[in-house]
Structure formats: C-alpha cells, structure tokens
C-alpha cells in the first residue's frame, strides 16, 4: 500500500510586524554597499531570499550601476568564534565601499557587531533578550521570536498533537548560545537537556537524545544556529529517538536534504527563514534596502510564525 504524506499548514496568530517600505525607482544606485557577516554558512537559498527583499541586483563590481547594489562575498561560516566575527566586522568597518553591515547567525553574531561595528548594521536575531542594549549603530533587523514561541510549541504539543502532558515535554538546547539561559529560565515544560555531544561532533546527536529522560514523550528543538546548520545529523538522530519532535523553523522540513523528519511524529512551529512569501531573510533584505538609503529604524520586525504537521 502506498504511503501518502500530508502536511497540514496553519498560520499562527502572531503575524509579521512590518514597517512600511517605500518602493523607489532606484534611478540612482546606493553609493556604498553591503557587507555580510554570518556565523553560519550563507547558502544559496538565504542569498536568494535576501536579494529578493533587497530589490536590487547584487554586483561585486564597484561602483554599482542602476538597479544594483555592491555586495562582496559574504564573510560567513565563522562559527562560535567571537574573534573571527570581530575581525570580519572590523574589516568591513575599514572598507570605504561598505555603508551597511548585515549580520546573520543569531544573537551571538549580533553581540559582536553591537560591540565593534562603527557603521550602521542590521541583524537577524533569535530573540530579544533581557538587558540587550543596542549600540548607536544598530539600524534595525528581524527577530525570530525563538524563545517567545516556546509557549506556543508546548501548547500545541499538549492540545493538538501528540497530546502529551507539559511535564513530558523536553527542550534540547545549545548551551553556547546567548539565548540559552533565558530560554531555560522561561521553559515551562518538563525539563531541559544540553546537546553536549552533538555540539562537538554532529554525528553524536544521538547520544544527546539518549540523555533525555524516559519521562519525555516529546522534544522541542531550540532554534540554535548550530542545530540548523547541522540539521541533517540532528534530524537523523531525532528520527532514531522515536520521540515526537517539534522543530523551531520551517527549514527543518529539509525538503532538499537527505534526512527528513519522520511523518506523523513531527511538527514544525516557527518562522520561515528563506522560503515562503514572507520570510526572515527577505525581511532582512527589505530592511537593508531602506538602510542603504538612510531610512534606518532601530526597531525589530517579527518574522511570522507558522505551524506545519508533517
């Protein structure tokens, strides 16, 4: 008998908060370009989504022509290396051709830029954390509301699927992320487990799932950039665990990847990063478009949350 996989996609009650963006003719190209710094790989889908929101054709030639923006190769895949990120930020500070710095990779990358950027920068972050003080150079960005959405994830696991008690829901998290302490203190499920093995070797995520107590019936995966970057190994380990899994980003459907969440025992509840009509990277592109022309706003937009039952 053939197996039919059905995805049920529901929109969350948390719509995107979008500032109005102008749609200029771009008769005059921006006089300075965009420098991209990312702790994770800035891959093709992310690039396409960002460029779509930007509304200008990227070029590595300077000065850019009409309908173009100068964007040199991204300084990416810098990992949890604060010194490498600082060096990248300072390289862009010193480049007179760069007028705007864009950071990807969550709060860790933002934190370095916030300390060392000496020109306007925008960031994609996981959540707004207590005591975050934005520097004078912060020019806006997008938040995924990763911690804030944990309540919705727990409620969905309790009331919709698979209908387990909150005390039987665990959080798997990356202790290196700046948002980890806040996420743990706000967690209302049964308990939390750090991915101590997988963060050193992604092929060992299975050991981390093995450390989750037998009382757990479902696991929420924290929206750590490292987890997403190593989603092939993480999804494979989650499938083997036989636990019901709630993933934090739509990209965990992994449509173009090798390992996909097991149908019937997985939910994805979170924003689109770089796919769908409104996604975080395209919103970042739109923010960058305005910032290039001096229309900065230090507020953060909220990427819309979606729920998909796999």
N, C-alpha and C positions, 0 to 999 in steps of 0.2 A: 504494500500500500504506500502510495506517495505521501510524503510529509509536506504540509503547507505551512509556511511560516508567516504569521500575521503580526504586523507592527501596529499597535494602537497608539496614535499620536494625539495627545491632548495639550492644548495651550494652557499655561499657568495663569494664575490671576495676577502675576507680577509682570506687567507689561514693561516694555522698554521705555526708559525716560530719555527722550530725545530733545535736545535743544534744536531750534530751527536752524537749518543750514542754508545759506544762500546758494544759488546756482549761477555763478557768474559766467561770463563768456570766455574767460581766461585768454583774452586777447593779448595780455601781457604775461609772460611766464614769470613764476617766482624767481627772484634774483638770487636766492640761496636754496640749498637742497635739504634733503632729509638723511640723517644718519641713523641706522637701525642697530640696536644693541639687544641681544637676546641670550638668556642663559640656556635656552633650548634651541634645537635646530629650527631655523626659519625656512620651512619647507614650501613646496610649490603651491599647495592649497592655501596656506597662510598668505603667501605673497599675492596670489590672485585675488583673494578676498580683500586684503588691504588696498591693493591698487584699484579695485572696483569702487571702494568707498572714497578713495582719493580723487577719482575723477580726472586724473592726469596720467599721461603715458610716461612711465619711468624711462630715464635715459642715464647712461653713465658718462655721457658727453657733457662738458660744461663750456659755455653756458647752455642751458636748455632752450629749445625752440618753443613756439606756440603750442599750447596744449600738452606741454611736457613738464616733468619735474626731475631734477637731478637727484638720483638715489644711487650711491655707490654700493658695492656688495656689502651685505649685512655682516656685522661683527657678531656672529652667532655661535651657538653650541658652547658657550663659555662655562656652563655647569654652575655648581655652587662654589664658584671661585671668585670671591669678592675682589681680589687683586686683579684678576683678568678683566672683570667687568669695569673696575675703576680705570684701568689702563685704556680700555675701549672708550669710555666716556671722555677721558682726558684727551685722547686722540681726536675725538670729534670736537671737543672744546677748541682745540688749536687749529682746526680746519676752517679757514675763512669761507670755504664754499658751502659749509653746512650752517643752516639757520635754525634747524629744529632737530632735536634728538627724540627718537621713539624707542621705548623700551618694552620688551616682551619677556615673559618668564615669571610674572607674578611679583609679589611683594619684595622678594629678595633683590631682584634687579632694580625695582623702583627705589629701594632703600639706598643702594649705591649711587644711583643717579641723583637722588634727593640730596645726598651729601656732597657730590663732586661736580654736578653739571653747572656750568657757568653760562649757559644759554638756555632758551626755552626748551622744555622737554615734556612729552606726554607719555602716559604709561597705561598698560593693561595690567590690572592687579586682581588678586583673588578676592579680597575683602578689605573693607575699611576697618582698620584695627584701632583699638584704644590708643590714645596718645600719639597718633600719627600727626606729625607737624610738617605740612607741605612747605617746601622752600619757595622763595620768591620766583624761582624759575619754572615752577610747576605750571603747566599751561592746559591742564585738563586730561581726560582719559576715560577709561571704561573699567567698571568693576564687574566681576562675575558673580558677586554675592555668594561666594562658595560656602562660607560659614553660615550665613543667614538662611541658606536653602536647606541646611541640615534638618531643620524643624519640619519642613515640607516633606523631606525624604522619609523621616521617621513616621510622620502621619500617614504617608502613602503606604508604607510597608505594614503599618498596623491596620489601616482601614480599607485598603483596596487590594493589594496583592503583595505578599502571600498571606496577609492577615496573621501576623505574629504579635506577641506582646513587645512593647518597647524595651522591656528588660532583656529580651532575647536578641536585640539588635546591637551589633558591634561596629566600631569605627576602626578602619585600617588607615594609619596616617604616617606621614614622613616627618620625623622629629626635627629635621633640619630647617623646615620652612618657618618663616617668621609668624605665620598664622597658626602654627600648631598649638602653642599654649592657649590662645584664645579659643580655638576650636574645641580643645579638650575641656576647658572650663565651662563652655556653653553646651556641651554634649548632654543630651537628656536620654540617651539610650542606655543599654546595659553595661557597656564598658568600652575600652579603647585598647588597641594593640599597635605598637610601632612596627614598621617594616624594617627591622634591624638587619635582616639578611639580604633582602632584595635591594636595599639601597647601596650595598657594597657589590652585589652581583645579581643582576635582574633575573638570572636563571634560577635563583634561590627564593623567589617569592613564595614558592610552595611551602617553605619552612615557616614563613610568617603566617600563612593561613593555618598551618598546623599548630601555631601558638595560640590561636583563638580558642577560647574555652568551649567545651562541648555544649554549654548552655546556649550558645549562639545559634540562631536559626537563619539570620540574615546579616549581611555585612554591607555597610556604606563605605565606599572608597573615597578618601579625601581627595580634593581637587589639587593635588600637588603636581607641579610641572614635571617632576621626575617620573611620576607614575604615568602620566600621559605619554611622555617621550618613550617610555619602555612598555607601552600598552600591550604589545604582542606577548611578552613574557607574563605580564600581570594578568591578562585575560586567560591565558593558558592555565595559570595556577589557580585562578578563581574558578574556572570550569571544573578542574580536578577536585576542588574542595567540596563540591556538592552542596554548598551553601547558596541561598538566594542572595544575589548581588545587586546592589544599587550603585550604578556608576554616576559620576557627577557632571559629565559633559557629553553632549550628543556625539562627539567624535569617537567615543568608546564603542559605538556601533561597528567601527572599524570596517566599513564597507569595502575598502580597497585593500584590506590587510589579509593576513593568513588566518589568524585566530580571531574568532568572533564569539561574543557572549552566547552561552547556551540558551536556545529558545525555550521559553516557558519558565525560566528561573532567573530572569534578569530584567531589571528596569533601568532606564537611563532618565535621570531627572536633573536637569541643569540647562545651561545655555548652549547655543551653537557657537563654536569658536570661529569656524571659517566656512560653514556650509549653511544653506537655507537663505531665505530672503533678507533676514535681519540677523547678522552675526557679529560677534565681538570684534573681529579683525576688520570688517568693513566699517564698523562704527569708529574704530581707531583711525582708519583712512580718512573718514569724513572729518574727524577732529583735527587730523594733521593738515587737511586741506584748508580749514579755517585758520589754523595757527600759522601756516606759511604766509598768509596774507594779513597777519596781525590781529585776527579775531580770536584771541585767546579767552578762555573761561576756565578758572581753576576748579570747576565742579567736575564730578564724575558722573557719567551716564551709567545706567544699569542695563546690562545685557538681559534680554528677555529669557525667562525660564520656560522650558518645555518638558513634558513627560512622555516617554515612549516605553511601552511594554513590549518586550521582544519575544 
